[in-house]
Amino acid sequence: MSTLARMVEEIRSGSTVDSAAARLGMPPELAEVMVAELARLGVVTPPTAPGRAACGPTSCTPDPASLRCAGCPLAGRRR
């Protein structure tokens, strides 16, 4: 699997750009450029800002069917 495909998987699974870069062993700056281009092409929807969680009470729309939301500690507090 290519590094680009692995980055897509990381971001789609809810990883931040910084954590994905660390897991893939690449500089965070390169990861930010990759994710920006993937987002521009509509392939991924990146977290709201590098280094921040991909979900939270003000940055996501909960989806009960999403595995990312199922593991979120804030999921029960949203209204």
C-alpha positions as CSV (number, residue, x, y, z in Angstrom):
1,M,0.0,0.0,0.0
2,S,1.3,3.4,-0.9
3,T,2.1,6.1,1.7
4,L,-0.7,8.2,0.2
5,A,-3.2,5.4,0.6
6,R,-2.1,4.9,4.2
7,M,-2.6,8.6,4.8
8,V,-6.1,8.5,3.4
9,E,-6.9,5.6,5.8
10,E,-5.4,7.4,8.8
11,I,-7.4,10.6,8.1
12,R,-10.6,8.8,7.4
13,S,-10.3,6.8,10.6
14,G,-10.1,10.1,12.6
15,S,-6.4,10.6,13.1
16,T,-5.1,14.1,13.3
17,V,-2.5,15.1,10.7
18,D,0.3,15.2,13.3
19,S,-0.6,11.7,14.6
20,A,-0.9,10.3,11.1
21,A,2.5,11.7,10.2
22,A,4.1,10.2,13.3
23,R,2.6,6.8,12.6
24,L,3.7,6.9,9.0
25,G,7.2,8.2,9.8
26,M,7.1,11.4,7.8
27,P,7.6,15.1,8.6
28,P,4.4,16.8,9.8
29,E,4.8,19.5,7.1
30,L,4.7,16.8,4.4
31,A,1.6,15.3,5.9
32,E,-0.1,18.7,6.0
33,V,0.6,19.2,2.3
34,M,-0.7,15.7,1.5
35,V,-3.9,16.2,3.5
36,A,-4.5,19.6,2.1
37,E,-4.3,18.3,-1.5
38,L,-6.4,15.2,-0.6
39,A,-9.0,17.6,0.9
40,R,-8.9,19.9,-2.2
41,L,-9.6,16.9,-4.4
42,G,-12.5,15.8,-2.1
43,V,-10.8,12.5,-1.1
44,V,-10.8,13.3,2.7
45,T,-12.2,15.7,5.1
46,P,-9.3,16.6,7.4
47,P,-9.5,17.6,11.1
48,T,-10.3,21.2,11.6
49,A,-6.7,22.0,12.5
50,P,-3.4,20.1,12.7
51,G,-2.7,18.8,16.2
52,R,-6.3,19.0,17.3
53,A,-8.7,16.1,17.8
54,A,-10.8,15.2,14.8
55,C,-14.0,15.4,16.8
56,G,-15.4,17.4,19.7
57,P,-18.5,19.2,20.7
58,T,-17.9,22.1,18.3
59,S,-16.1,20.4,15.4
60,C,-18.1,17.5,14.2
61,T,-21.6,16.3,13.4
62,P,-22.1,13.0,15.3
63,D,-23.1,10.0,13.2
64,P,-24.4,7.0,15.3
65,A,-23.2,4.6,12.6
66,S,-19.7,6.0,12.6
67,L,-17.0,3.9,14.3
68,R,-15.2,7.2,15.1
69,C,-18.2,8.5,17.0
70,A,-18.8,5.2,18.7
71,G,-15.5,5.5,20.5
72,C,-15.8,9.3,21.3
73,P,-16.0,10.1,25.0
74,L,-18.0,13.2,24.2
75,A,-20.7,11.3,22.2
76,G,-23.0,10.9,25.2
77,R,-22.8,14.6,26.0
78,R,-23.9,16.0,22.7
79,R,-27.4,17.3,22.1
